[in-house]
Amino acid sequence: MERKRAAFQWRAMISVLVAFAFALMIVTGVVLYIAPPGRVANWTDWSILALRKGEWAAMHISFGAVFLVAGIIHLIFNWRPLVGYFKRRLTRQIGLRAEWAVAVGLGVVILAGTKADLPPFGTLAALGEELKERWDRPAERAPIPHAELLTVAQLAEQAKVDVEAAAARLRAGGIQDFTPDTVVRDLAAQSGLAAQRIYEIMVPPVTKPPGQGPAAGRGAGGAGGAGRGLGWKTLGQFCVDEGIELTQVTQRLEARGIAFTPEQTLREIAQANGFDHPFDLLAIARGE
């Protein structure tokens, strides 16, 4: 006698799909939490497990959408047990219960604490910011943010080198099939190189007189200095590490109506002046 094949269990499939999507969101969320800012990731072709930051972000969004849709279906399948959580045990009538009142209260506390940047909620965001900024090294920094979106000619102009000379260096480096109007990001992709490497080939190395150390901001250590993120540096220390005169930065910030003292951290200055992140101050301080 032929055994009857078990019917497909949609409820079980949705439960597994919710769990799988949730697990993938955790993995992609952790990677994006520690990933460098886009200006660094795109310039250096940063990747983990052969996936670039943009691909990790796309996976996070995709599985977030799957989790949302599957979660809604899961709620529909389990509507009765869910409603039961909102009923009083004795009367079985819908009413206020301590369990979900506490859950909502905790959610409100977390929301308010994160908005007000209070510890420990603000600490988590600050740690992520610090981890991201550790990837930013002055010696490897692009001439301008998102320089990979420039054409070869525009990047050569930013680097103050002759376009024809830069193109000749690229061809000598084995990079072909491009014009001055080719976008650096596209050229890097077709060459299998990072945009940073394209720039290094285009721009001749700076030679130093014997006995001189590295130029400010080039090879003098990471942007994190002693290992801390940019946001936790004082303005004075930031100027020293970047090789910028404090008076110049002072003039630039004051011209934008930004209140500060050299002893304040970039994070403190950003918060006091309504900026979302310390990064927003960097372009102003650097005169970009």
Legacy VTK file of the C-alpha trace (Angstrom):
# vtk DataFile Version 3.0
C-alpha trace
ASCII
DATASET POLYDATA
POINTS 288 float
0.000 0.000 0.000
1.405 3.367 -1.068
2.029 5.750 1.812
0.227 9.066 1.586
2.617 11.955 1.076
2.445 14.506 3.892
0.874 17.814 2.950
3.194 20.773 2.588
3.324 22.683 5.898
3.194 26.385 5.035
3.284 27.364 8.696
6.556 25.470 9.213
8.086 26.894 6.025
7.281 30.465 7.065
8.692 29.898 10.564
11.984 28.601 9.126
12.101 31.465 6.615
11.609 34.042 9.395
14.411 32.452 11.425
16.734 32.261 8.392
16.106 35.887 7.397
16.601 37.010 10.997
19.947 35.181 11.209
21.151 36.733 7.936
20.080 40.187 9.128
22.199 39.710 12.256
25.250 38.755 10.176
24.854 41.578 7.651
24.030 44.039 10.440
27.240 43.209 12.322
29.312 43.562 9.138
27.752 46.938 8.307
28.233 48.055 11.935
32.005 47.622 11.684
32.380 48.465 7.971
34.255 51.652 7.009
32.376 54.724 5.746
31.402 54.597 2.079
34.088 57.089 1.084
36.715 54.644 2.405
35.068 51.364 1.409
34.485 52.399 -2.207
37.937 53.944 -2.586
39.908 50.979 -1.196
37.594 48.250 -2.559
37.024 47.034 1.003
35.402 43.629 1.321
34.696 40.797 3.768
34.129 37.218 2.551
34.524 38.494 -1.038
31.550 40.842 -0.635
31.906 44.632 -0.837
30.099 47.011 1.474
27.430 47.787 -1.124
26.734 44.079 -1.566
26.445 43.574 2.201
24.026 46.524 2.342
21.955 45.056 -0.513
21.793 41.687 1.287
20.723 43.413 4.507
17.907 45.223 2.701
16.786 42.110 0.803
16.622 39.888 3.875
15.036 42.728 5.824
12.230 42.781 3.255
11.921 38.972 3.443
11.803 39.145 7.244
9.083 41.814 7.092
6.833 39.935 4.661
7.388 36.528 6.253
6.918 38.054 9.709
3.528 39.456 8.725
2.464 36.060 7.353
3.777 34.423 10.536
1.608 36.782 12.613
-1.430 35.881 10.517
-0.802 32.147 11.036
-0.379 32.709 14.781
-3.035 35.387 15.302
-4.967 33.531 17.997
-1.964 32.914 20.303
-0.901 36.530 19.779
-4.310 37.909 20.738
-4.217 35.637 23.778
-1.283 37.663 25.118
-3.589 40.702 25.283
-6.346 38.945 27.238
-6.696 38.761 30.986
-6.151 35.242 32.257
-9.323 35.115 34.337
-11.942 36.923 32.224
-10.324 36.159 28.811
-11.314 39.690 27.783
-9.008 42.089 25.957
-7.400 44.378 28.512
-4.222 45.854 29.880
-1.691 43.273 30.992
1.541 43.967 32.802
3.624 41.944 30.327
2.874 43.941 27.188
2.698 47.220 29.082
6.283 46.626 30.280
7.354 45.644 26.750
5.934 48.862 25.279
7.491 50.866 28.099
10.929 49.368 27.448
10.581 50.191 23.765
9.760 53.821 24.576
12.746 54.058 26.949
15.115 52.683 24.301
13.704 55.039 21.668
13.986 58.094 23.934
17.444 57.131 25.218
18.781 56.645 21.699
17.279 59.944 20.518
18.809 61.790 23.494
22.158 60.003 22.980
22.197 58.810 26.585
24.328 55.885 27.793
24.210 53.019 27.222
22.167 53.657 24.061
24.396 56.398 22.669
27.479 54.364 23.572
26.557 51.676 21.046
26.257 54.232 18.240
29.506 55.923 19.310
31.341 52.590 19.308
30.150 51.873 15.771
31.310 55.313 14.675
34.713 54.743 16.273
35.116 51.350 14.594
34.238 52.827 11.201
36.683 55.719 11.535
39.567 53.380 12.346
39.542 52.365 8.683
40.253 55.954 7.567
44.010 56.424 7.187
45.356 59.785 5.942
48.020 58.077 3.825
45.319 56.161 1.913
42.684 58.875 1.759
41.113 59.905 -1.547
41.916 63.445 -2.749
38.234 64.295 -2.257
35.355 62.222 -0.814
33.968 59.715 -3.337
36.752 60.430 -5.829
35.951 57.098 -7.482
32.933 58.807 -9.079
35.175 61.235 -10.989
36.427 60.639 -14.499
40.105 59.975 -15.144
40.519 63.567 -16.335
38.760 65.013 -13.280
40.808 62.869 -10.893
44.031 63.945 -12.615
42.932 67.566 -12.254
42.260 67.054 -8.533
45.701 65.471 -8.147
47.273 68.354 -10.111
48.905 66.069 -12.672
48.790 66.247 -16.468
45.976 64.126 -17.908
48.114 62.719 -20.730
50.910 61.853 -18.319
48.439 60.150 -15.964
46.953 58.185 -18.891
50.429 57.116 -20.003
51.211 55.808 -16.509
47.975 53.821 -16.489
48.788 52.214 -19.852
52.326 51.460 -18.701
50.733 49.746 -15.680
48.791 47.427 -17.991
45.469 49.294 -17.820
43.946 49.701 -21.284
40.600 50.495 -22.925
39.820 53.807 -21.290
39.481 57.467 -22.186
39.848 60.622 -20.081
36.051 60.518 -19.678
36.015 57.009 -18.192
34.731 56.976 -14.618
37.411 55.802 -12.197
35.034 53.359 -10.485
34.258 51.686 -13.821
37.928 51.593 -14.782
38.794 50.009 -11.443
36.073 47.367 -11.866
37.130 46.379 -15.376
40.796 46.261 -14.300
40.134 44.247 -11.151
41.771 46.930 -9.005
40.693 49.302 -6.259
40.045 52.929 -7.207
42.823 53.782 -4.758
45.288 51.714 -6.821
44.221 53.500 -10.023
45.004 56.796 -8.318
48.391 55.554 -7.081
49.347 54.586 -10.644
48.175 57.928 -12.061
50.017 60.075 -9.536
53.806 59.830 -9.286
55.158 59.203 -5.773
56.360 62.224 -3.831
60.079 62.019 -3.163
61.441 63.377 0.084
64.850 64.927 0.748
67.068 62.579 2.784
66.441 62.739 6.510
62.874 64.034 6.255
60.015 62.053 7.726
56.731 61.364 5.984
54.554 64.283 5.013
51.695 65.196 7.294
48.753 62.956 6.644
50.777 60.495 4.516
52.050 57.331 6.103
52.076 58.831 9.575
49.681 56.303 11.009
45.974 55.753 10.806
43.349 58.387 11.250
42.596 56.950 14.614
45.978 58.013 16.003
46.288 56.019 19.194
43.477 53.752 18.025
40.482 55.945 18.761
37.958 57.235 16.250
38.069 60.728 14.819
34.964 61.697 16.751
36.782 61.261 20.050
39.767 63.444 19.139
39.956 67.009 20.373
39.981 69.644 17.677
43.578 70.479 18.550
44.707 66.849 18.230
42.825 66.507 14.944
44.759 69.466 13.524
48.086 67.998 14.649
47.348 64.592 13.107
46.068 66.115 9.867
48.944 68.591 9.562
46.533 71.547 9.448
47.083 74.842 11.224
44.615 75.314 14.089
44.168 78.966 13.079
43.001 77.903 9.617
40.480 75.447 11.016
39.315 78.063 13.520
38.621 80.536 10.717
36.743 77.950 8.671
34.538 76.870 11.557
33.847 80.421 12.751
32.887 81.418 9.199
30.136 78.791 9.386
28.949 80.022 12.788
30.159 76.920 14.615
30.866 77.392 18.338
33.774 75.371 19.770
36.972 75.270 21.789
40.164 73.420 20.757
39.801 71.209 23.843
36.405 69.863 22.758
36.184 66.588 20.851
34.837 66.619 17.315
31.855 64.640 18.589
31.087 67.269 21.237
31.398 70.101 18.708
29.110 68.287 16.254
26.445 67.634 18.877
26.570 71.202 20.232
26.067 72.657 16.752
23.299 70.373 15.502
25.345 68.062 13.254
24.290 64.418 13.049
27.851 63.060 12.986
31.416 64.347 13.505
32.049 63.420 9.853
29.985 66.455 8.857
32.635 68.722 10.367
35.583 67.161 8.552
34.982 68.704 5.125
34.627 72.146 6.729
37.759 71.712 8.876
39.771 70.495 5.906
38.579 73.354 3.709
37.024 71.011 1.127
LINES 1 289
288 0 1 2 3 4 5 6 7 8 9 10 11 12 13 14 15 16 17 18 19 20 21 22 23 24 25 26 27 28 29 30 31 32 33 34 35 36 37 38 39 40 41 42 43 44 45 46 47 48 49 50 51 52 53 54 55 56 57 58 59 60 61 62 63 64 65 66 67 68 69 70 71 72 73 74 75 76 77 78 79 80 81 82 83 84 85 86 87 88 89 90 91 92 93 94 95 96 97 98 99 100 101 102 103 104 105 106 107 108 109 110 111 112 113 114 115 116 117 118 119 120 121 122 123 124 125 126 127 128 129 130 131 132 133 134 135 136 137 138 139 140 141 142 143 144 145 146 147 148 149 150 151 152 153 154 155 156 157 158 159 160 161 162 163 164 165 166 167 168 169 170 171 172 173 174 175 176 177 178 179 180 181 182 183 184 185 186 187 188 189 190 191 192 193 194 195 196 197 198 199 200 201 202 203 204 205 206 207 208 209 210 211 212 213 214 215 216 217 218 219 220 221 222 223 224 225 226 227 228 229 230 231 232 233 234 235 236 237 238 239 240 241 242 243 244 245 246 247 248 249 250 251 252 253 254 255 256 257 258 259 260 261 262 263 264 265 266 267 268 269 270 271 272 273 274 275 276 277 278 279 280 281 282 283 284 285 286 287
